[in-house]
Amino acid sequence: INDHDSNIIDIHEAFLGNVVSAGMGQAPARQAVLGAGLPTSTICTTVNKVCASGMKSIILAAQSLQCHSYSTNNMMVLAGGFESMSNIPHYLPKSRKGLTRLGHVNLIDGVIHDGLWDVYNDQHMGMCGEKCARDYQISREEQDEYAIESYRRSREAIRTNVFEEIVPIVVPSRHRQGDDLIVDTDEEPTAVQIKKIPTLKPAFDTSERGTITAGNASSLNDGAAALVLMTEDAAAERGILPLARILGYGEAEQYPANFTTSPALAVKAAMEHASVSKIDYHEINEAFAVVALANMRLLNLDHNRVNVFGGAVSLGHPIGMSGARIVGTLYDVLKHNN
């Protein structure tokens, strides 16, 4: 935003995804917006739809432009998401009522409790992935092969400078004479030793039938992504060439333990809403490799046209942000494939 004239970038409202807000302070989206230097008059909404938060934020922004009266005034809406999973705290339940007269107390991991736990079946969402693997007979070997390919694709995308939209982040040195750390490249793709992936033990179902490991699932990450939405008239008035047009959107939900295959339902809903019958490229969130594999099977998709530059297994999955990152990556795919 700082690289553009304030008369060109005039953001009126912001929808930003964030899943685990504990310890962050009041109204995380507003903190992010004001921290970015936007006016205090900017309307801010924090969105929590777990892994879909960032994408839901884009849908809400599009709907706001379509429905709100200020759309005729050529305003703009910011959409995206952010999550710092490394800073999510541990909880001390019942501390307000007195913990115990005698004995130990336990800390609750906020990442698992509020971000990764199936509250309906009292299990880690990784177990939902294991159910998916059994339901669709997807083997450990298939998941490992998919994960390895995800890492290969993301590394190649970094090597060829596909992700040119990344904004460098400066992390101040803790030492007075030390150099600041500049983070300008995703770290996860190069953090894994590929040869070790097939040797890792199951992370959730530790029995012999367990298939999901730390290698073929997404890791814990920090990240943020944002997009600016506006009407066609607003873009023309400001002389801005849009990157892409939103034709439609769709959502779907089902029994919680079957969330893994909801993308296949949502794709069909989005195609119907957008009145399209053919899709060239897909982005499917790789919370687990098995999720992408199952939905590819349900939709009869060619892997060469799915997550072309890698997905969450290799790029990372900051849960409040990933939905927005997926949309941005899909734009990169379309751009580099004409």
C-alpha positions in Angstrom: 0.0 0.0 0.0 2.8 2.4 0.8 4.1 2.0 -2.8 0.9 3.6 -4.2 -0.6 7.0 -4.0 -3.2 7.2 -1.2 -5.7 8.5 -3.8 -5.4 5.3 -5.8 -5.6 2.9 -2.8 -8.7 3.9 -0.8 -9.7 0.9 1.4 -13.0 1.4 3.1 -13.4 -2.0 4.8 -11.4 -5.1 5.7 -12.2 -8.8 6.3 -9.3 -10.8 7.7 -9.2 -14.4 8.8 -7.7 -15.4 12.2 -8.5 -18.7 14.0 -6.8 -18.7 17.4 -7.0 -15.2 18.7 -6.2 -16.0 22.3 -3.5 -13.7 23.7 -3.5 -11.4 20.7 -5.6 -8.6 22.2 -8.9 -7.2 21.1 -10.0 -7.3 17.5 -7.0 -8.8 15.7 -8.2 -7.7 12.2 -8.3 -4.1 13.4 -4.9 -4.3 14.9 -3.5 -5.6 11.6 -5.3 -2.9 9.6 -4.2 0.0 11.8 -0.7 -1.5 12.1 -0.5 -1.4 8.3 -1.1 2.4 8.4 -4.7 2.4 7.1 -7.1 5.1 8.4 -8.9 4.6 11.7 -12.1 4.9 9.8 -11.5 1.6 8.1 -14.3 -0.9 9.0 -12.7 -4.2 10.3 -14.0 -7.7 10.8 -12.1 -10.7 12.0 -13.3 -13.9 10.4 -13.0 -17.4 11.9 -14.0 -20.3 9.6 -11.0 -22.4 10.6 -8.9 -23.4 7.5 -11.3 -21.6 5.2 -11.1 -18.2 7.1 -8.9 -16.4 4.5 -11.1 -17.6 1.6 -14.3 -16.7 3.4 -12.9 -13.3 4.0 -12.6 -12.9 0.2 -16.2 -14.0 -0.3 -17.4 -11.6 2.3 -15.4 -8.8 0.7 -16.9 -9.6 -2.7 -20.4 -9.7 -1.3 -19.8 -6.4 0.4 -18.9 -4.8 -2.9 -21.8 -6.4 -4.6 -24.4 -5.4 -2.0 -23.3 -2.4 -0.1 -24.3 1.1 -1.2 -20.7 2.4 -1.0 -19.8 0.1 -4.0 -21.2 2.9 -6.2 -18.6 5.2 -4.6 -15.7 3.1 -6.0 -14.4 2.1 -2.6 -12.1 -0.9 -2.1 -12.2 -3.8 0.3 -9.2 -5.6 1.8 -9.4 -9.4 2.3 -7.1 -12.0 3.6 -5.9 -13.7 6.8 -3.1 -14.2 9.2 -2.0 -16.7 11.9 1.1 -16.9 14.1 0.9 -20.5 15.3 4.2 -20.3 17.0 2.8 -17.6 19.3 -0.5 -19.3 20.2 -0.4 -19.7 24.0 -1.2 -22.6 26.3 -4.3 -22.3 28.5 -4.8 -22.8 32.2 -8.4 -23.8 32.5 -10.5 -23.1 35.6 -7.8 -20.8 36.9 -10.5 -18.2 37.7 -12.3 -20.6 40.0 -9.3 -21.9 41.8 -7.2 -24.6 40.3 -6.8 -27.3 43.0 -6.2 -27.6 46.7 -3.6 -30.2 46.1 -1.9 -31.8 43.1 -0.8 -31.0 39.6 -2.5 -28.9 37.0 -2.3 -29.3 33.2 -1.8 -26.7 30.5 -3.9 -26.9 27.4 -2.2 -26.4 24.0 -4.2 -23.6 22.2 -3.1 -24.7 18.8 -4.7 -28.2 19.2 -7.6 -27.1 21.4 -8.9 -24.3 19.3 -7.3 -24.9 15.9 -6.9 -28.6 15.3 -9.4 -30.5 17.4 -12.6 -32.2 16.3 -14.9 -31.2 19.2 -17.8 -33.4 18.0 -15.8 -36.6 18.1 -13.2 -35.5 20.7 -10.2 -36.3 18.4 -7.4 -34.6 16.5 -8.4 -33.6 13.0 -5.6 -35.9 11.9 -7.8 -38.8 12.8 -10.4 -37.4 10.4 -7.7 -37.6 7.8 -7.1 -41.2 8.7 -10.8 -41.9 8.3 -10.6 -40.4 4.8 -7.6 -42.6 4.0 -9.6 -45.7 5.0 -12.8 -44.5 3.3 -11.1 -44.0 0.0 -8.4 -46.6 0.4 -5.5 -44.2 0.0 -2.3 -45.8 1.1 0.6 -44.4 3.1 2.8 -44.7 0.0 0.4 -42.6 -2.1 0.4 -39.9 0.6 4.1 -39.8 0.9 4.5 -39.6 -2.9 2.1 -36.8 -3.0 3.9 -34.9 -0.3 7.3 -35.3 -1.9 5.8 -34.0 -5.2 4.4 -31.0 -3.3 7.8 -30.2 -1.9 9.4 -30.6 -5.3 6.8 -28.2 -6.9 7.2 -25.5 -4.2 11.0 -25.6 -4.4 10.9 -25.2 -8.1 8.4 -22.3 -7.8 10.8 -20.6 -5.4 13.8 -21.3 -7.7 12.0 -19.7 -10.6 10.7 -16.7 -8.6 7.0 -17.5 -9.1 6.0 -16.0 -5.7 7.1 -12.5 -6.6 4.3 -11.0 -4.6 6.0 -11.9 -1.3 6.7 -8.8 0.8 10.0 -9.0 2.7 9.6 -8.9 6.5 12.4 -7.4 8.6 12.9 -9.1 12.0 15.0 -6.8 14.2 18.1 -8.3 15.7 18.0 -9.1 19.4 21.6 -7.8 19.7 22.5 -4.2 19.4 25.3 -4.8 17.0 23.6 -7.7 15.2 22.1 -7.7 11.7 18.4 -7.7 11.2 16.9 -10.8 9.7 15.1 -10.4 6.4 12.5 -13.0 5.6 11.7 -12.9 1.9 11.2 -16.6 1.0 8.9 -19.3 2.4 10.9 -21.4 4.8 9.0 -24.6 5.0 9.8 -25.9 1.5 13.5 -26.3 2.3 13.1 -27.3 5.9 12.5 -31.0 5.2 14.8 -33.8 4.3 12.8 -35.5 1.5 14.5 -38.8 1.9 13.2 -39.1 5.5 9.5 -38.7 4.6 8.9 -42.4 3.9 10.6 -43.3 7.2 8.5 -41.2 9.6 6.1 -42.8 12.1 2.4 -42.1 12.0 1.5 -39.0 14.0 -2.1 -39.6 14.9 -3.2 -43.2 14.5 -0.1 -44.9 15.9 -1.3 -48.4 15.2 -0.2 -50.4 12.2 -2.9 -48.9 10.0 -1.8 -45.3 10.6 -0.9 -43.5 7.4 -0.6 -39.7 8.2 2.8 -38.5 9.4 4.5 -35.1 10.0 5.9 -35.5 6.5 2.6 -35.9 4.5 0.7 -33.4 6.6 1.0 -29.6 6.9 3.2 -28.2 9.6 2.8 -25.4 12.2 3.5 -22.1 10.5 3.2 -18.3 10.8 2.0 -16.3 7.8 -0.2 -13.6 6.4 -1.8 -12.9 3.0 -4.0 -10.2 1.7 -5.7 -9.0 -1.5 -7.4 -5.8 -2.5 -10.9 -6.1 -4.1 -12.8 -3.4 -6.0 -15.5 -3.1 -8.6 -14.7 -2.8 -12.3 -15.7 0.8 -12.2 -13.4 1.6 -9.3 -10.4 0.0 -11.2 -11.2 1.9 -14.4 -11.5 5.2 -12.6 -8.1 4.8 -10.9 -6.4 3.4 -14.0 -5.7 0.1 -12.2 -5.4 -3.1 -14.3 -7.1 -5.9 -12.3 -5.2 -9.1 -11.7 -8.3 -11.3 -11.9 -12.0 -11.3 -11.8 -14.2 -13.1 -9.3 -16.8 -15.0 -11.3 -18.4 -16.8 -8.4 -17.9 -18.7 -5.2 -19.3 -21.7 -3.4 -19.3 -23.3 0.0 -20.2 -26.7 1.4 -20.2 -28.5 4.7 -21.1 -32.0 5.9 -20.6 -34.3 8.9 -17.6 -32.8 10.8 -15.4 -35.9 10.6 -15.9 -35.9 6.8 -14.6 -32.3 6.3 -11.8 -33.7 4.2 -14.0 -34.2 1.2 -16.0 -30.9 1.5 -13.8 -29.2 -1.2 -15.3 -31.5 -3.9 -18.8 -30.3 -2.9 -17.7 -26.7 -2.7 -16.1 -26.8 -6.1 -19.3 -28.0 -7.7 -21.2 -25.2 -5.8 -18.8 -22.6 -7.0 -19.0 -23.8 -10.6 -22.7 -23.6 -10.5 -22.7 -20.1 -9.0 -20.1 -18.9 -11.5 -22.0 -20.6 -14.4 -18.8 -22.4 -15.6 -18.6 -26.0 -16.8 -14.8 -26.3 -17.1 -11.9 -25.4 -14.8 -8.3 -25.4 -16.0 -6.5 -25.4 -12.6 -7.5 -26.2 -9.0 -6.1 -25.3 -5.6 -7.1 -27.7 -2.8 -5.8 -27.1 0.7 -3.3 -29.7 1.7 -4.1 -29.8 5.4 -3.1 -33.5 4.8 -1.9 -35.0 1.6 -4.9 -37.4 1.8 -7.3 -34.4 1.4 -6.0 -33.5 -2.0 -5.8 -37.1 -3.1 -9.4 -37.8 -2.1 -10.8 -34.7 -3.7 -8.8 -35.3 -6.9 -10.4 -38.7 -7.1 -13.9 -37.4 -6.4 -13.6 -34.7 -9.0 -11.6 -36.9 -11.5 -8.8 -34.3 -11.6 -5.4 -34.5 -13.3 -2.7 -34.0 -10.7 -0.8 -31.9 -13.2 -3.6 -29.3 -12.8 -3.9 -29.4 -9.0 -1.7 -27.3 -6.7 0.8 -26.7 -9.5 3.2 -24.8 -7.3 2.9 -27.0 -4.3 0.4 -26.7 -1.4 0.1 -26.5 2.3 2.1 -29.7 2.9 5.2 -28.0 1.6 4.3 -24.2 1.7 2.8 -24.3 5.2 -0.7 -23.9 6.6 -1.1 -20.9 8.9 -4.8 -21.8 9.4 -6.3 -18.3 9.3 -4.3 -17.3 6.3 -4.3 -20.3 3.9 -7.6 -19.7 2.2 -6.3 -16.3 1.0 -2.9 -17.7 0.1 -4.6 -20.3 -2.1 -6.4 -17.7 -4.1 -3.2 -15.8 -4.6 -1.3 -18.9 -5.7 -4.1 -19.8 -8.1 -3.6 -16.4 -9.7 0.1 -17.2 -10.0 -0.7 -20.4 -11.7 -3.0 -18.8 -14.2 -0.5 -16.0 -14.9 2.5 -18.4 -15.5 0.4 -20.7 -17.7 -1.2 -17.9 -19.8 
